Amino acid sequence: MGASLSNLTDNGATMGPGLGDIPESCVACVFLYLTPPEICNLARLNRAFRGAASSDSVWENKLPSNYQDLLDLMPPERYQNSSKKDIFALLSRPVPFEDGNKEVWLDRVTGRVCMSISARAMAITGIEDRRYWNWIPTEESRSIYGYCLLLPSYLGEQWEEFQLAVSFLSLLLIFVYAVLTDFDSAAACHQFHVVAYLQQIWWFEVDGAVKFPFPPDIYTLSFRLHLGRFSKRLGRRVSNFEHTHGWDIKPVKLELSTSDGQHASSECCLDETEQDDVNGNHKRGCWIEYKVGEFVVTDSEPATEVRFSMKQIDCTHSKGGLCVDSVFIIPSNLRERKRSEVLK
C-alpha cells in the first residue's frame, strides 16, 4: 500500500519512482545509521522497509561485539534459531545472573551494555543482625515496562510465537513509552523488589564486586540510595525519617577499583539538613544515584573485575535511616544523556 500511494499524485496520475521502489538492500544500508526506535517506526512504511528492518545485517550492527556472552547467561532454548532482531529484543530486557541478584541488558536506543547489582549481592557489615539492618520489600522499581518483562514466564512455550507476531509492535510501544515518560533505562529495568534498610549502626560499610566481559566503553558506577523508610498509606507514598540521623556529620566515602589497576573515589554527605532548611531538604524521601567514578574498558577479553565500596566508619557517632537499593554500571555519556533529558 505504501508503495502504490507513493507513486500517485493528488489527481491520481502516476509519477516517478517512490519509496516503494527503493531496493531492500539500499534501505538496509540506510538503517545501519539509524537507531532501533527509528528502524521500528520506518518498518511500517511498506514491504521493502519492513523486510530491511528484519535483516540480520542491520540488527547485528546494533548488538555489542560480544553479545554471545550475554546470551550465555540464559538457557539456549530461549535464543536458538532466533533472528538478530529477536536477539536484540531479548537482550534489551534484563538478563539475570548469579542467583538473580545481578542483571545485565542492552540500552534500547544505543545497544550498549548496562548492569544493575542488588544489595543482596553485596557484603554489608552487620546485615545478619536485625537490630541494625532489615530487608524490606518494595514495588517502587516496578514500572509498566517491568510488568512487560514478566510476559515470557507467563506465556511459557507460546512466548516465541507471540514474540514473532508482535516483535515490531512491542519494540515500538516500548520506545514510545520511554519517550512519553522520560524514563530512565536503568531504573525501569531494575526489578529486585527488595532493599536493605539500616536502622542504626556505628560502622557503616558496604562492599561488592562483579566480574563481567564488558564491551569496550567508558562506564560510570553509582549507588542508588534513599534517606528514610518509605511505605504506602491510604494509597499514597509516605517517608518516615524516625531513624534518619548521622549522615550530615561526616561524608560517606565511595570507591571503585578494577582488575587492570584503575581507581576512582568520591565523598559526599548524604544528608545536609542545615543547608537545605531554607529550600527544603531535597535529599530526603527520594531515590538518588550517587556517582562513585568512571572506569574504561578497552577489550572485553579478559573479563573486567570491578570492586566497589561505600564506607562511613567513624565510630564517634551512629548513623541510620538509610535504604541501600543497588549499584548501577551504565555507559557514562548514556547516563548523562538520560539525566539531561529528564531535566529538560
C-alpha atoms as a printed R data frame, in Angstrom:
    type eleno elety resid chain resno      x       y       z
1   ATOM     1    CA   MET     A     1  0.000   0.000   0.000
2   ATOM     2    CA   GLY     A     2  2.849   2.375   0.865
3   ATOM     3    CA   ALA     A     3  4.456   1.667  -2.486
4   ATOM     4    CA   SER     A     4  1.324   2.407  -4.514
5   ATOM     5    CA   LEU     A     5  0.470   5.573  -2.589
6   ATOM     6    CA   SER     A     6  3.978   6.943  -3.006
7   ATOM     7    CA   ASN     A     7  3.627   6.722  -6.804
8   ATOM     8    CA   LEU     A     8  0.390   8.741  -7.073
9   ATOM     9    CA   THR     A     9 -0.125  12.482  -7.357
10  ATOM    10    CA   ASP     A    10 -3.120  14.325  -5.898
11  ATOM    11    CA   ASN     A    11 -5.182  13.853  -9.081
12  ATOM    12    CA   GLY     A    12 -4.452  10.117  -9.321
13  ATOM    13    CA   ALA     A    13 -1.909  10.288 -12.129
14  ATOM    14    CA   THR     A    14  1.196   8.179 -11.882
15  ATOM    15    CA   MET     A    15  4.547   9.846 -11.270
16  ATOM    16    CA   GLY     A    16  8.203   8.825 -10.903
17  ATOM    17    CA   PRO     A    17  9.701   6.253  -8.573
18  ATOM    18    CA   GLY     A    18  8.662   6.380  -4.914
19  ATOM    19    CA   LEU     A    19  9.709   4.898  -1.608
20  ATOM    20    CA   GLY     A    20  8.348   1.515  -2.595
21  ATOM    21    CA   ASP     A    21 10.810   1.325  -5.480
22  ATOM    22    CA   ILE     A    22 13.922   1.589  -3.302
23  ATOM    23    CA   PRO     A    23 15.703  -1.793  -3.201
24  ATOM    24    CA   GLU     A    24 15.553  -3.528   0.150
25  ATOM    25    CA   SER     A    25 19.356  -3.758   0.248
26  ATOM    26    CA   CYS     A    26 19.643   0.033  -0.082
27  ATOM    27    CA   VAL     A    27 17.123   0.571   2.708
28  ATOM    28    CA   ALA     A    28 19.118  -1.824   4.887
29  ATOM    29    CA   CYS     A    29 22.264   0.239   4.293
30  ATOM    30    CA   VAL     A    30 20.448   3.372   5.468
31  ATOM    31    CA   PHE     A    31 19.131   1.524   8.552
32  ATOM    32    CA   LEU     A    32 22.713   0.867   9.644
33  ATOM    33    CA   TYR     A    33 22.914   4.549  10.599
34  ATOM    34    CA   LEU     A    34 19.568   4.721  12.432
35  ATOM    35    CA   THR     A    35 18.606   3.809  15.981
36  ATOM    36    CA   PRO     A    36 16.354   0.818  16.765
37  ATOM    37    CA   PRO     A    37 13.331   3.062  17.555
38  ATOM    38    CA   GLU     A    38 13.724   4.790  14.193
39  ATOM    39    CA   ILE     A    39 14.017   1.454  12.392
40  ATOM    40    CA   CYS     A    40 10.861   0.114  14.047
41  ATOM    41    CA   ASN     A    41  8.978   3.260  13.095
42  ATOM    42    CA   LEU     A    42 10.072   3.152   9.437
43  ATOM    43    CA   ALA     A    43  9.277  -0.563   9.171
44  ATOM    44    CA   ARG     A    44  5.600   0.375   8.890
45  ATOM    45    CA   LEU     A    45  6.043   2.268   5.621
46  ATOM    46    CA   ASN     A    46  5.968  -0.576   3.107
47  ATOM    47    CA   ARG     A    47  7.126  -4.112   2.378
48  ATOM    48    CA   ALA     A    48 10.682  -3.133   1.384
49  ATOM    49    CA   PHE     A    49 11.230  -1.164   4.585
50  ATOM    50    CA   ARG     A    50  9.681  -3.957   6.653
51  ATOM    51    CA   GLY     A    51 11.956  -6.510   5.024
52  ATOM    52    CA   ALA     A    52 15.054  -4.377   5.558
53  ATOM    53    CA   ALA     A    53 14.040  -3.850   9.200
54  ATOM    54    CA   SER     A    54 14.192  -7.625   9.703
55  ATOM    55    CA   SER     A    55 17.620  -8.004   8.153
56  ATOM    56    CA   ASP     A    56 20.227  -9.742  10.326
57  ATOM    57    CA   SER     A    57 22.926  -7.427   8.967
58  ATOM    58    CA   VAL     A    58 21.032  -4.408  10.293
59  ATOM    59    CA   TRP     A    59 20.454  -5.750  13.795
60  ATOM    60    CA   GLU     A    60 23.872  -7.360  14.187
61  ATOM    61    CA   ASN     A    61 25.248  -3.853  13.750
62  ATOM    62    CA   LYS     A    62 23.163  -2.749  16.763
63  ATOM    63    CA   LEU     A    63 24.407  -5.560  19.020
64  ATOM    64    CA   PRO     A    64 27.652  -5.319  21.028
65  ATOM    65    CA   SER     A    65 30.558  -7.299  19.612
66  ATOM    66    CA   ASN     A    66 30.393  -9.834  22.467
67  ATOM    67    CA   TYR     A    67 26.615 -10.231  22.655
68  ATOM    68    CA   GLN     A    68 27.133 -14.001  22.793
69  ATOM    69    CA   ASP     A    69 28.484 -13.530  26.344
70  ATOM    70    CA   LEU     A    70 25.097 -12.126  27.341
71  ATOM    71    CA   LEU     A    71 23.236 -14.944  25.612
72  ATOM    72    CA   ASP     A    72 25.352 -17.479  27.515
73  ATOM    73    CA   LEU     A    73 23.684 -16.262  30.720
74  ATOM    74    CA   MET     A    74 20.327 -17.712  29.658
75  ATOM    75    CA   PRO     A    75 19.131 -21.162  28.548
76  ATOM    76    CA   PRO     A    76 19.994 -21.864  24.875
77  ATOM    77    CA   GLU     A    77 16.384 -22.684  24.008
78  ATOM    78    CA   ARG     A    78 15.449 -19.049  24.602
79  ATOM    79    CA   TYR     A    79 17.531 -17.764  21.682
80  ATOM    80    CA   GLN     A    80 18.261 -20.708  19.388
81  ATOM    81    CA   ASN     A    81 17.103 -20.141  15.795
82  ATOM    82    CA   SER     A    82 16.261 -16.513  16.621
83  ATOM    83    CA   SER     A    83 16.937 -13.679  14.202
84  ATOM    84    CA   LYS     A    84 19.297 -10.891  15.199
85  ATOM    85    CA   LYS     A    85 16.282  -8.610  15.594
86  ATOM    86    CA   ASP     A    86 14.712 -11.009  18.079
87  ATOM    87    CA   ILE     A    87 18.041 -11.367  19.905
88  ATOM    88    CA   PHE     A    88 18.229  -7.584  20.274
89  ATOM    89    CA   ALA     A    89 14.678  -7.549  21.649
90  ATOM    90    CA   LEU     A    90 15.568 -10.383  24.028
91  ATOM    91    CA   LEU     A    91 18.721  -8.697  25.332
92  ATOM    92    CA   SER     A    92 17.030  -5.320  25.753
93  ATOM    93    CA   ARG     A    93 15.182  -6.906  28.658
94  ATOM    94    CA   PRO     A    94 17.101  -7.619  31.894
95  ATOM    95    CA   VAL     A    95 19.058 -10.880  31.880
96  ATOM    96    CA   PRO     A    96 19.521 -12.065  35.490
97  ATOM    97    CA   PHE     A    97 22.620 -13.943  36.630
98  ATOM    98    CA   GLU     A    98 24.302 -15.030  39.871
99  ATOM    99    CA   ASP     A    99 21.067 -16.211  41.531
100 ATOM   100    CA   GLY     A   100 19.114 -13.297  40.108
101 ATOM   101    CA   ASN     A   101 20.990 -10.725  42.199
102 ATOM   102    CA   LYS     A   102 22.606  -9.118  39.158
103 ATOM   103    CA   GLU     A   103 21.094  -8.082  35.834
104 ATOM   104    CA   VAL     A   104 22.532  -7.006  32.511
105 ATOM   105    CA   TRP     A   105 20.704  -5.599  29.491
106 ATOM   106    CA   LEU     A   106 21.163  -3.535  26.334
107 ATOM   107    CA   ASP     A   107 20.045   0.053  26.152
108 ATOM   108    CA   ARG     A   108 17.175   0.048  23.649
109 ATOM   109    CA   VAL     A   109 18.413   3.106  21.755
110 ATOM   110    CA   THR     A   110 22.175   2.594  21.582
111 ATOM   111    CA   GLY     A   111 22.563  -1.172  22.148
112 ATOM   112    CA   ARG     A   112 25.186  -0.518  24.843
113 ATOM   113    CA   VAL     A   113 25.554  -2.745  27.894
114 ATOM   114    CA   CYS     A   114 24.076  -1.683  31.247
115 ATOM   115    CA   MET     A   115 24.114  -3.528  34.576
116 ATOM   116    CA   SER     A   116 22.470  -3.391  37.998
117 ATOM   117    CA   ILE     A   117 23.568  -5.206  41.151
118 ATOM   118    CA   SER     A   118 21.179  -5.822  44.036
119 ATOM   119    CA   ALA     A   119 22.084  -5.049  47.645
120 ATOM   120    CA   ARG     A   120 21.653  -8.798  48.229
121 ATOM   121    CA   ALA     A   121 24.802  -9.372  46.170
122 ATOM   122    CA   MET     A   122 26.845  -7.078  48.433
123 ATOM   123    CA   ALA     A   123 28.720  -7.673  51.689
124 ATOM   124    CA   ILE     A   124 27.066  -5.396  54.266
125 ATOM   125    CA   THR     A   125 28.569  -5.126  57.743
126 ATOM   126    CA   GLY     A   126 26.024  -6.212  60.355
127 ATOM   127    CA   ILE     A   127 23.392  -7.343  57.834
128 ATOM   128    CA   GLU     A   128 22.711 -10.525  59.852
129 ATOM   129    CA   ASP     A   129 21.729  -8.542  62.958
130 ATOM   130    CA   ARG     A   130 18.140  -7.281  62.794
131 ATOM   131    CA   ARG     A   131 18.938  -4.629  65.377
132 ATOM   132    CA   TYR     A   132 20.911  -2.872  62.653
133 ATOM   133    CA   TRP     A   133 19.604  -3.937  59.266
134 ATOM   134    CA   ASN     A   134 16.365  -5.266  57.757
135 ATOM   135    CA   TRP     A   135 15.380  -6.426  54.311
136 ATOM   136    CA   ILE     A   136 12.195  -4.664  53.230
137 ATOM   137    CA   PRO     A   137 10.162  -5.459  50.085
138 ATOM   138    CA   THR     A   138  9.469  -2.691  47.593
139 ATOM   139    CA   GLU     A   139  7.364  -2.310  44.492
140 ATOM   140    CA   GLU     A   140  8.848   1.073  43.594
141 ATOM   141    CA   SER     A   141 11.049  -0.422  40.892
142 ATOM   142    CA   ARG     A   142  8.041  -1.865  39.069
143 ATOM   143    CA   SER     A   143  7.128   0.208  36.034
144 ATOM   144    CA   ILE     A   144  4.728  -0.524  33.206
145 ATOM   145    CA   TYR     A   145  7.752  -1.829  31.378
146 ATOM   146    CA   GLY     A   146  8.585  -4.015  34.375
147 ATOM   147    CA   TYR     A   147  5.280  -5.829  34.005
148 ATOM   148    CA   CYS     A   148  6.043  -6.417  30.323
149 ATOM   149    CA   LEU     A   149  9.224  -8.177  31.381
150 ATOM   150    CA   LEU     A   150  7.169 -10.913  33.020
151 ATOM   151    CA   LEU     A   151  5.428 -11.919  29.779
152 ATOM   152    CA   PRO     A   152  7.898 -14.693  28.832
153 ATOM   153    CA   SER     A   153  7.364 -16.544  32.094
154 ATOM   154    CA   TYR     A   154  3.593 -16.219  31.795
155 ATOM   155    CA   LEU     A   155  3.381 -17.386  28.176
156 ATOM   156    CA   GLY     A   156  5.887 -20.252  28.508
157 ATOM   157    CA   GLU     A   157  6.232 -22.207  25.258
158 ATOM   158    CA   GLN     A   158  3.954 -19.754  23.435
159 ATOM   159    CA   TRP     A   159  6.378 -16.884  24.026
160 ATOM   160    CA   GLU     A   160  8.361 -17.398  20.801
161 ATOM   161    CA   GLU     A   161  5.192 -17.455  18.700
162 ATOM   162    CA   PHE     A   162  3.899 -14.354  20.469
163 ATOM   163    CA   GLN     A   163  7.252 -12.602  20.037
164 ATOM   164    CA   LEU     A   164  7.323 -13.216  16.276
165 ATOM   165    CA   ALA     A   165  3.778 -11.924  15.924
166 ATOM   166    CA   VAL     A   166  4.239  -8.623  17.718
167 ATOM   167    CA   SER     A   167  8.001  -8.043  17.763
168 ATOM   168    CA   PHE     A   168  7.898  -4.810  15.780
169 ATOM   169    CA   LEU     A   169  4.833  -3.519  17.605
170 ATOM   170    CA   SER     A   170  6.149  -4.386  21.045
171 ATOM   171    CA   LEU     A   171  9.506  -2.748  20.405
172 ATOM   172    CA   LEU     A   172  7.794   0.359  19.083
173 ATOM   173    CA   LEU     A   173  5.431   0.591  22.073
174 ATOM   174    CA   ILE     A   174  8.354   0.299  24.493
175 ATOM   175    CA   PHE     A   175 10.205   3.094  22.703
176 ATOM   176    CA   VAL     A   176  7.075   5.307  22.645
177 ATOM   177    CA   TYR     A   177  6.531   4.686  26.366
178 ATOM   178    CA   ALA     A   178 10.143   5.625  27.046
179 ATOM   179    CA   VAL     A   179  9.832   8.939  25.210
180 ATOM   180    CA   LEU     A   180  6.480   9.916  26.726
181 ATOM   181    CA   THR     A   181  7.564   9.227  30.297
182 ATOM   182    CA   ASP     A   182 11.189  10.478  30.118
183 ATOM   183    CA   PHE     A   183 12.043   7.142  31.638
184 ATOM   184    CA   ASP     A   184 15.473   6.088  32.880
185 ATOM   185    CA   SER     A   185 16.652   2.840  31.312
186 ATOM   186    CA   ALA     A   186 18.370   1.719  34.464
187 ATOM   187    CA   ALA     A   187 15.504   2.461  36.811
188 ATOM   188    CA   ALA     A   188 12.913   0.885  34.514
189 ATOM   189    CA   CYS     A   189 14.850  -2.323  34.174
190 ATOM   190    CA   HIS     A   190 15.607  -2.577  37.865
191 ATOM   191    CA   GLN     A   191 13.312  -5.173  39.473
192 ATOM   192    CA   PHE     A   192 14.936  -6.737  42.543
193 ATOM   193    CA   HIS     A   193 11.904  -5.824  44.731
194 ATOM   194    CA   VAL     A   194 13.895  -5.721  47.979
195 ATOM   195    CA   VAL     A   195 16.190  -3.169  49.610
196 ATOM   196    CA   ALA     A   196 18.422  -3.190  52.686
197 ATOM   197    CA   TYR     A   197 17.241  -0.757  55.369
198 ATOM   198    CA   LEU     A   198 19.657   0.498  58.016
199 ATOM   199    CA   GLN     A   199 18.075   1.393  61.364
200 ATOM   200    CA   GLN     A   200 21.237   2.334  63.248
201 ATOM   201    CA   ILE     A   201 24.915   1.406  63.210
202 ATOM   202    CA   TRP     A   202 28.325   2.868  64.043
203 ATOM   203    CA   TRP     A   203 30.485   1.044  61.461
204 ATOM   204    CA   PHE     A   204 28.819   1.538  58.087
205 ATOM   205    CA   GLU     A   205 30.404  -0.449  55.268
206 ATOM   206    CA   VAL     A   206 29.017  -1.920  52.043
207 ATOM   207    CA   ASP     A   207 31.281  -3.814  49.621
208 ATOM   208    CA   GLY     A   208 30.637  -5.583  46.344
209 ATOM   209    CA   ALA     A   209 32.255  -6.923  43.192
210 ATOM   210    CA   VAL     A   210 31.352  -8.113  39.729
211 ATOM   211    CA   LYS     A   211 33.395  -9.841  37.038
212 ATOM   212    CA   PHE     A   212 31.999  -9.468  33.536
213 ATOM   213    CA   PRO     A   213 33.217  -9.167  29.919
214 ATOM   214    CA   PHE     A   214 32.113  -5.557  29.468
215 ATOM   215    CA   PRO     A   215 32.371  -4.348  25.839
216 ATOM   216    CA   PRO     A   216 34.856  -1.505  25.211
217 ATOM   217    CA   ASP     A   217 33.354   1.696  26.630
218 ATOM   218    CA   ILE     A   218 33.602   4.249  29.440
219 ATOM   219    CA   TYR     A   219 31.360   3.267  32.344
220 ATOM   220    CA   THR     A   220 30.013   5.123  35.373
221 ATOM   221    CA   LEU     A   221 29.335   3.265  38.627
222 ATOM   222    CA   SER     A   222 26.822   4.683  41.113
223 ATOM   223    CA   PHE     A   223 24.973   3.663  44.289
224 ATOM   224    CA   ARG     A   224 21.180   4.085  44.457
225 ATOM   225    CA   LEU     A   225 20.229   5.255  47.964
226 ATOM   226    CA   HIS     A   226 17.189   6.618  49.793
227 ATOM   227    CA   LEU     A   227 17.184   8.581  53.065
228 ATOM   228    CA   GLY     A   228 14.266   7.472  55.224
229 ATOM   229    CA   ARG     A   229 11.994   4.458  55.131
230 ATOM   230    CA   PHE     A   230  9.187   4.614  52.590
231 ATOM   231    CA   SER     A   231  5.787   2.927  52.540
232 ATOM   232    CA   LYS     A   232  2.265   3.370  51.218
233 ATOM   233    CA   ARG     A   233 -0.533   4.695  53.373
234 ATOM   234    CA   LEU     A   234 -4.063   5.044  52.022
235 ATOM   235    CA   GLY     A   235 -2.638   4.652  48.522
236 ATOM   236    CA   ARG     A   236 -0.118   7.465  48.966
237 ATOM   237    CA   ARG     A   237  3.645   7.191  49.258
238 ATOM   238    CA   VAL     A   238  4.988   8.380  52.601
239 ATOM   239    CA   SER     A   239  8.505   8.531  54.039
240 ATOM   240    CA   ASN     A   240  9.446   8.026  57.668
241 ATOM   241    CA   PHE     A   241 12.614   9.703  58.955
242 ATOM   242    CA   GLU     A   242 12.419   8.381  62.509
243 ATOM   243    CA   HIS     A   243 15.797   6.616  62.224
244 ATOM   244    CA   THR     A   244 17.474   9.092  59.847
245 ATOM   245    CA   HIS     A   245 20.475  10.662  61.548
246 ATOM   246    CA   GLY     A   246 24.246  10.986  61.422
247 ATOM   247    CA   TRP     A   247 24.692  11.470  57.668
248 ATOM   248    CA   ASP     A   248 25.268  15.236  57.913
249 ATOM   249    CA   ILE     A   249 28.206  14.969  60.324
250 ATOM   250    CA   LYS     A   250 30.852  13.419  58.094
251 ATOM   251    CA   PRO     A   251 30.838  12.378  54.413
252 ATOM   252    CA   VAL     A   252 30.495   8.860  53.102
253 ATOM   253    CA   LYS     A   253 33.447   7.625  51.046
254 ATOM   254    CA   LEU     A   254 32.654   5.847  47.761
255 ATOM   255    CA   GLU     A   255 35.357   3.882  45.955
256 ATOM   256    CA   LEU     A   256 35.862   1.590  42.979
257 ATOM   257    CA   SER     A   257 38.810  -0.323  41.559
258 ATOM   258    CA   THR     A   258 39.257  -2.603  38.571
259 ATOM   259    CA   SER     A   259 41.364  -5.668  37.875
260 ATOM   260    CA   ASP     A   260 43.583  -3.674  35.492
261 ATOM   261    CA   GLY     A   261 44.569  -1.146  38.145
262 ATOM   262    CA   GLN     A   262 42.066   1.689  37.712
263 ATOM   263    CA   HIS     A   263 40.839   3.518  40.812
264 ATOM   264    CA   ALA     A   264 38.225   6.177  41.473
265 ATOM   265    CA   SER     A   265 36.671   7.644  44.610
266 ATOM   266    CA   SER     A   266 34.361  10.384  45.794
267 ATOM   267    CA   GLU     A   267 32.947  11.718  49.057
268 ATOM   268    CA   CYS     A   268 29.548  13.191  49.824
269 ATOM   269    CA   CYS     A   269 27.281  13.970  52.761
270 ATOM   270    CA   LEU     A   270 24.067  12.018  52.316
271 ATOM   271    CA   ASP     A   271 22.112  14.464  54.483
272 ATOM   272    CA   GLU     A   272 22.531  18.229  54.592
273 ATOM   273    CA   THR     A   273 19.651  19.344  56.769
274 ATOM   274    CA   GLU     A   274 21.088  22.740  57.785
275 ATOM   275    CA   GLN     A   275 21.953  23.702  54.213
276 ATOM   276    CA   ASP     A   276 18.570  22.609  52.882
277 ATOM   277    CA   ASP     A   277 16.343  24.111  55.592
278 ATOM   278    CA   VAL     A   278 15.593  27.213  53.532
279 ATOM   279    CA   ASN     A   279 14.535  25.473  50.314
280 ATOM   280    CA   GLY     A   280 13.558  22.146  51.822
281 ATOM   281    CA   ASN     A   281 15.694  19.020  52.076
282 ATOM   282    CA   HIS     A   282 15.859  17.524  48.594
283 ATOM   283    CA   LYS     A   283 17.960  14.550  49.688
284 ATOM   284    CA   ARG     A   284 15.308  13.021  51.916
285 ATOM   285    CA   GLY     A   285 12.406  10.904  50.741
286 ATOM   286    CA   CYS     A   286 13.609  10.207  47.200
287 ATOM   287    CA   TRP     A   287 15.947   7.827  45.400
288 ATOM   288    CA   ILE     A   288 19.285   9.392  44.485
289 ATOM   289    CA   GLU     A   289 22.120   7.911  42.437
290 ATOM   290    CA   TYR     A   290 25.493   8.804  43.959
291 ATOM   291    CA   LYS     A   291 28.287   8.636  41.409
292 ATOM   292    CA   VAL     A   292 31.379   6.753  42.574
293 ATOM   293    CA   GLY     A   293 33.505   7.266  39.478
294 ATOM   294    CA   GLU     A   294 34.318   6.028  35.991
295 ATOM   295    CA   PHE     A   295 36.390   3.209  34.547
296 ATOM   296    CA   VAL     A   296 37.476   2.432  30.987
297 ATOM   297    CA   VAL     A   297 37.242  -0.945  29.243
298 ATOM   298    CA   THR     A   298 39.377  -1.349  26.118
299 ATOM   299    CA   ASP     A   299 38.668  -5.038  25.427
300 ATOM   300    CA   SER     A   300 36.016  -7.499  26.568
301 ATOM   301    CA   GLU     A   301 38.673 -10.196  26.998
302 ATOM   302    CA   PRO     A   302 39.760 -10.882  29.634
303 ATOM   303    CA   ALA     A   303 36.686 -10.110  31.730
304 ATOM   304    CA   THR     A   304 36.946  -6.970  33.861
305 ATOM   305    CA   GLU     A   305 36.513  -7.327  37.611
306 ATOM   306    CA   VAL     A   306 35.104  -4.244  39.314
307 ATOM   307    CA   ARG     A   307 35.174  -3.847  43.100
308 ATOM   308    CA   PHE     A   308 33.218  -1.089  44.826
309 ATOM   309    CA   SER     A   309 32.546   0.074  48.359
310 ATOM   310    CA   MET     A   310 30.694   2.657  50.440
311 ATOM   311    CA   LYS     A   311 32.014   3.472  53.924
312 ATOM   312    CA   GLN     A   312 31.498   5.742  56.890
313 ATOM   313    CA   ILE     A   313 33.471   4.069  59.658
314 ATOM   314    CA   ASP     A   314 33.906   6.950  62.102
315 ATOM   315    CA   CYS     A   315 32.630   5.309  65.301
316 ATOM   316    CA   THR     A   316 32.297   8.591  67.210
317 ATOM   317    CA   HIS     A   317 28.667   8.793  66.143
318 ATOM   318    CA   SER     A   318 25.936   6.452  64.917
319 ATOM   319    CA   LYS     A   319 24.001   6.788  61.676
320 ATOM   320    CA   GLY     A   320 20.781   5.263  60.388
321 ATOM   321    CA   GLY     A   321 17.584   5.594  58.394
322 ATOM   322    CA   LEU     A   322 19.077   4.685  55.001
323 ATOM   323    CA   CYS     A   323 17.857   2.353  52.243
324 ATOM   324    CA   VAL     A   324 20.503   0.706  50.068
325 ATOM   325    CA   ASP     A   325 18.934  -0.470  46.837
326 ATOM   326    CA   SER     A   326 21.522  -1.326  44.204
327 ATOM   327    CA   VAL     A   327 24.568  -0.351  42.183
328 ATOM   328    CA   PHE     A   328 24.280   0.715  38.531
329 ATOM   329    CA   ILE     A   329 27.030   0.417  35.929
330 ATOM   330    CA   ILE     A   330 25.999   2.479  32.907
331 ATOM   331    CA   PRO     A   331 27.955   3.881  29.921
332 ATOM   332    CA   SER     A   332 28.972   7.362  31.043
333 ATOM   333    CA   ASN     A   333 27.589   9.571  28.289
334 ATOM   334    CA   LEU     A   334 24.432   7.454  28.190
335 ATOM   335    CA   ARG     A   335 23.885   8.198  31.890
336 ATOM   336    CA   GLU     A   336 24.456  11.922  31.336
337 ATOM   337    CA   ARG     A   337 22.158  11.980  28.300
338 ATOM   338    CA   LYS     A   338 19.305  10.439  30.258
339 ATOM   339    CA   ARG     A   339 19.862  12.861  33.149
340 ATOM   340    CA   SER     A   340 19.744  15.853  30.770
341 ATOM   341    CA   GLU     A   341 16.567  14.544  29.110
342 ATOM   342    CA   VAL     A   342 14.841  14.316  32.495
343 ATOM   343    CA   LEU     A   343 15.934  17.868  33.398
344 ATOM   344    CA   LYS     A   344 14.520  19.389  30.189
